[in-house]
Amino acid sequence: MTIAPQAADPGDAATASRTRATRALPALLLGAMCIGLSGIFVKLSEVGPQANAFFRIAGAAPFYWAFLALVPGSRTRARIDPRQWRLLLLASLVVVGDYACWHVSLKLTSVANSTLLANLVPIFVALHAALFLGKSPRRLFLLAMAITLSGAALLLGGSLSLSADRALGDGLGVVTAMFYAAYVVIVAELRTRMTTATLMAWTGTIAGPLFLPLAFLFDELILPRSLEGWTTVLALILVCQVAGSGLIAYALAHMPTTFSSLTLLAQPVFSALAAWAILGERLGTGELLGGALVLAGIYLARRAS
């Protein structure tokens, strides 16, 4: 007697989906925490900003290629449909635009201005959803966005300043946010079609080498001169790119892009806490209140999503 195979239980699929979504939020927050340390490592690094970007992006790729080679079944899941190559190449170019603009912005304006403007990502992601996907954000989400952005401004408020001679740097900070928003949207789409390891391996391989010409153009120091310098570069690779960007890429497959982009505003909070713990940079009442507002806005956005 032949027993017909039982159909998959829709309830099991729904439970698995909820489980992945539940794991995605901690992954997103942990990824934001890891990336929030990048400013510390870049500040301690001996090499220039574009060289740091080269090591960070290109240096992470071998770890993901090793994962794909060693973990059973990864090669099969790593196969890419020809139609996906265009998005993958676009994601890589967006990464280059993101880091290149931000690092130049850091040279032409204050760190606070550049950091705040580069984190205007939720606005551009919400505009994309409204204009191209027909998904207008709910009022509660808009309120959460306003609270979170206000908190970020308050967190960095002591160092914010407006002046004509910083206009170009501030403008590049806004362009950085546009590139970052495009990256979030593209990665969210790609992650529905490929694994995190595949995405990170290919974007690192394509985008990483493109930073070397920029480093030479800006006449930067390319190689660290001490063991401590190499240790800082390795921390930038492992903590910020392998762990941070990898966790964010994982989470983007299981969470709304608008909420994810807003949650990434937790980065300045983690960065400020790290600067206080590692560099001894004091946090005043305004900074603490700003951090609390950011976290409150993210919680409210979660309710709205």
C-alpha positions as CSV (number, residue, x, y, z in Angstrom):
1,M,0.0,0.0,0.0
2,T,1.3,3.4,-1.0
3,I,0.9,6.2,1.5
4,A,0.4,9.6,-0.1
5,P,2.8,12.3,1.2
6,Q,1.1,14.8,3.5
7,A,0.9,18.4,2.5
8,A,2.9,20.9,4.5
9,D,0.9,22.4,7.3
10,P,0.3,26.1,6.7
11,G,0.4,26.6,10.4
12,D,3.9,25.3,10.6
13,A,5.0,27.7,7.9
14,A,3.3,30.6,9.7
15,T,5.0,29.6,13.0
16,A,8.4,29.4,11.3
17,S,7.8,32.9,9.7
18,R,6.9,34.4,13.1
19,T,10.0,32.8,14.6
20,R,12.3,34.3,12.0
21,A,10.6,37.7,12.5
22,T,11.1,37.4,16.3
23,R,14.8,36.7,15.8
24,A,15.2,39.5,13.2
25,L,14.7,42.4,15.6
26,P,17.5,41.3,18.1
27,A,19.7,40.7,15.0
28,L,19.0,44.1,13.7
29,L,19.7,45.8,17.0
30,L,22.9,43.8,17.5
31,G,23.9,44.6,14.0
32,A,23.3,48.3,14.7
33,M,25.3,48.0,17.9
34,C,28.3,46.5,16.0
35,I,28.2,49.1,13.3
36,G,27.9,51.8,15.9
37,L,31.5,50.9,16.9
38,S,32.8,51.7,13.4
39,G,33.4,55.4,14.3
40,I,35.5,54.3,17.3
41,F,37.6,51.9,15.2
42,V,38.0,54.5,12.3
43,K,39.1,57.1,14.9
44,L,41.7,54.7,16.3
45,S,42.8,53.5,12.9
46,E,46.2,54.4,11.5
47,V,45.1,54.3,7.9
48,G,42.9,56.8,5.9
49,P,39.0,56.7,5.7
50,Q,38.9,55.2,2.2
51,A,41.6,52.6,3.1
52,N,39.5,51.7,6.1
53,A,36.5,51.2,3.8
54,F,38.7,49.0,1.5
55,F,39.8,46.7,4.4
56,R,36.3,46.6,5.9
57,I,34.4,45.7,2.8
58,A,37.0,43.6,0.9
59,G,38.4,42.0,4.1
60,A,35.0,40.6,5.1
61,A,34.4,38.8,1.8
62,P,36.8,35.9,2.4
63,F,35.0,35.0,5.7
64,Y,31.7,34.7,3.8
65,W,33.3,32.7,1.0
66,A,34.8,30.4,3.6
67,F,31.4,30.0,5.1
68,L,29.8,29.1,1.8
69,A,32.6,26.6,1.1
70,L,32.6,24.8,4.4
71,V,28.9,24.8,5.5
72,P,27.0,21.9,3.9
73,G,24.4,23.0,1.4
74,S,25.6,26.6,1.2
75,R,26.9,26.2,-2.3
76,T,23.6,25.1,-3.6
77,R,21.8,28.0,-1.9
78,A,24.5,30.4,-3.2
79,R,23.5,29.9,-6.8
80,I,22.5,33.2,-8.4
81,D,19.8,33.6,-11.0
82,P,21.1,35.7,-14.0
83,R,18.3,38.2,-13.3
84,Q,19.7,38.8,-9.8
85,W,23.1,40.0,-11.0
86,R,21.9,43.5,-11.9
87,L,20.6,44.1,-8.4
88,L,23.7,42.6,-6.9
89,L,26.0,44.9,-9.0
90,L,23.8,47.9,-8.1
91,A,24.0,47.0,-4.4
92,S,27.8,46.9,-4.6
93,L,28.0,50.3,-6.4
94,V,25.6,51.8,-3.8
95,V,28.0,50.6,-1.0
96,V,30.8,52.4,-2.7
97,G,28.7,55.6,-3.0
98,D,27.6,55.3,0.6
99,Y,31.1,55.0,2.2
100,A,32.8,57.3,-0.3
101,C,30.4,60.2,0.3
102,W,30.3,59.7,4.0
103,H,34.0,59.7,4.4
104,V,34.4,62.8,2.3
105,S,31.6,64.4,4.3
106,L,33.5,63.7,7.5
107,K,36.4,65.7,6.1
108,L,34.3,68.7,5.1
109,T,31.9,69.1,8.0
110,S,31.6,68.1,11.7
111,V,31.3,64.5,12.7
112,A,28.0,65.3,14.4
113,N,26.5,67.0,11.3
114,S,27.7,64.1,9.0
115,T,26.5,61.4,11.4
116,L,23.0,62.9,11.8
117,L,22.5,63.7,8.1
118,A,23.7,60.3,7.0
119,N,21.1,58.7,9.3
120,L,18.1,60.4,7.6
121,V,17.6,57.0,5.9
122,P,14.1,56.4,7.2
123,I,12.8,59.5,5.4
124,F,14.1,58.3,2.1
125,V,12.9,54.7,2.6
126,A,9.5,55.9,3.6
127,L,9.4,58.1,0.4
128,H,10.4,55.1,-1.7
129,A,7.6,53.1,-0.2
130,A,5.0,55.8,-0.7
131,L,6.1,56.8,-4.3
132,F,7.0,53.5,-5.8
133,L,5.2,50.9,-3.7
134,G,2.0,52.8,-2.9
135,K,2.5,52.1,0.9
136,S,2.0,55.3,2.8
137,P,3.3,55.2,6.4
138,R,0.8,55.2,9.2
139,R,0.5,58.3,11.3
140,L,1.8,56.4,14.3
141,F,4.9,55.5,12.4
142,L,5.4,59.1,11.3
143,L,5.2,60.1,14.9
144,A,7.7,57.5,15.8
145,M,10.0,58.8,13.1
146,A,9.8,62.3,14.3
147,I,10.6,61.2,17.9
148,T,13.5,59.1,16.8
149,L,15.0,61.8,14.6
150,S,14.5,64.4,17.3
151,G,16.3,62.1,19.7
152,A,19.2,61.6,17.3
153,A,19.5,65.4,16.9
154,L,19.5,65.9,20.7
155,L,22.0,63.1,21.1
156,L,24.4,64.9,18.8
157,G,23.2,68.4,19.5
158,G,26.2,69.6,21.5
159,S,28.3,69.2,18.4
160,L,25.9,70.3,15.6
161,S,26.5,73.5,13.8
162,L,25.4,75.2,10.6
163,S,27.7,77.3,8.4
164,A,28.2,78.1,4.8
165,D,31.7,76.6,4.6
166,R,30.3,73.2,5.7
167,A,27.5,73.2,3.2
168,L,29.2,70.8,0.8
169,G,30.0,68.4,3.6
170,D,26.5,68.6,4.9
171,G,25.1,68.0,1.4
172,L,27.3,64.9,1.0
173,G,25.9,63.7,4.4
174,V,22.4,63.8,2.9
175,V,23.6,62.0,-0.3
176,T,25.1,59.4,2.0
177,A,21.6,58.8,3.5
178,M,20.2,58.4,0.0
179,F,22.8,55.8,-0.8
180,Y,22.2,54.0,2.5
181,A,18.4,54.0,1.9
182,A,18.9,52.6,-1.6
183,Y,21.1,49.9,0.0
184,V,18.5,49.0,2.5
185,V,15.8,48.7,-0.2
186,I,18.0,46.7,-2.6
187,V,19.3,44.3,0.1
188,A,15.7,43.7,1.4
189,E,14.8,42.6,-2.1
190,L,17.9,40.5,-2.7
191,R,17.6,38.7,0.6
192,T,14.3,37.2,-0.5
193,R,16.3,35.5,-3.3
194,M,19.7,34.7,-1.8
195,T,21.3,33.9,1.5
196,T,23.1,36.5,3.7
197,A,26.5,34.9,3.1
198,T,26.1,35.0,-0.7
199,L,25.0,38.6,-0.7
200,M,27.8,39.7,1.6
201,A,30.5,37.7,-0.2
202,W,29.6,39.1,-3.6
203,T,29.1,42.7,-2.6
204,G,32.4,42.6,-0.7
205,T,34.2,41.1,-3.7
206,I,32.8,43.6,-6.1
207,A,32.8,46.8,-4.0
208,G,35.9,46.4,-1.9
209,P,38.6,46.8,-4.5
210,L,36.9,50.0,-5.8
211,F,37.9,51.8,-2.7
212,L,41.7,51.5,-3.4
213,P,41.7,54.1,-6.2
214,L,39.8,56.5,-3.9
215,A,42.5,55.9,-1.2
216,F,45.2,56.8,-3.7
217,L,43.3,59.8,-5.0
218,F,43.0,61.2,-1.4
219,D,46.7,60.4,-0.8
220,E,45.9,58.3,2.2
221,L,48.1,55.9,4.2
222,I,47.1,52.5,2.9
223,L,48.7,50.0,5.3
224,P,48.9,50.1,9.1
225,R,52.3,50.7,10.5
226,S,52.0,48.7,13.8
227,L,50.4,45.6,15.3
228,E,47.9,47.8,17.0
229,G,46.9,49.3,13.7
230,W,46.4,45.9,12.1
231,T,44.3,44.8,15.2
232,T,42.1,47.9,14.7
233,V,41.6,47.0,11.0
234,L,40.8,43.4,11.9
235,A,38.2,44.6,14.5
236,L,36.6,46.8,11.9
237,I,36.3,43.8,9.5
238,L,35.0,41.3,12.0
239,V,32.9,43.4,14.3
240,C,31.5,46.0,11.9
241,Q,31.3,44.2,8.6
242,V,31.1,40.4,9.2
243,A,28.9,40.7,12.3
244,G,27.2,44.1,12.0
245,S,26.4,44.3,8.3
246,G,25.8,40.5,8.1
247,L,23.2,40.7,10.9
248,I,21.5,43.7,9.3
249,A,21.3,41.9,6.0
250,Y,19.8,38.9,7.7
251,A,17.2,41.0,9.5
252,L,16.2,42.9,6.3
253,A,14.7,39.7,4.8
254,H,12.2,39.3,7.7
255,M,11.2,42.9,8.7
256,P,9.6,45.9,7.0
257,T,12.2,48.1,5.4
258,T,10.7,51.3,6.8
259,F,10.9,49.9,10.4
260,S,14.3,48.5,9.8
261,S,15.7,51.8,8.5
262,L,14.3,53.6,11.6
263,T,15.7,51.0,13.9
264,L,19.2,51.6,12.5
265,L,19.0,55.1,14.0
266,A,20.0,53.2,17.2
267,Q,23.6,53.3,15.8
268,P,24.4,56.8,17.2
269,V,23.2,55.7,20.6
270,F,25.5,52.7,20.6
271,S,28.3,54.8,19.2
272,A,27.9,57.4,22.0
273,L,27.9,54.7,24.6
274,A,31.0,53.1,23.1
275,A,32.7,56.5,23.0
276,W,31.9,56.9,26.7
277,A,33.2,53.5,27.6
278,I,36.3,53.3,25.4
279,L,37.3,56.9,24.8
280,G,36.0,58.4,28.0
281,E,33.8,60.9,26.1
282,R,31.4,62.3,28.7
283,L,27.6,62.0,28.2
284,G,25.5,64.9,29.4
285,T,21.8,65.1,30.3
286,G,20.9,66.1,26.7
287,E,22.8,63.2,25.2
288,L,21.1,60.7,27.6
289,L,17.7,62.2,26.9
290,G,18.3,62.0,23.2
291,G,19.3,58.3,23.4
292,A,16.2,57.6,25.4
293,L,14.0,59.3,22.8
294,V,15.6,57.3,20.0
295,L,14.9,54.0,21.8
296,A,11.3,55.2,22.6
297,G,10.7,56.1,18.9
298,I,12.0,52.7,17.8
299,Y,9.6,51.0,20.3
300,L,6.7,53.1,19.0
301,A,7.6,52.3,15.4
302,R,7.6,48.6,16.3
303,R,4.0,49.0,17.5
304,A,3.1,50.9,14.4
305,S,4.6,48.2,12.1
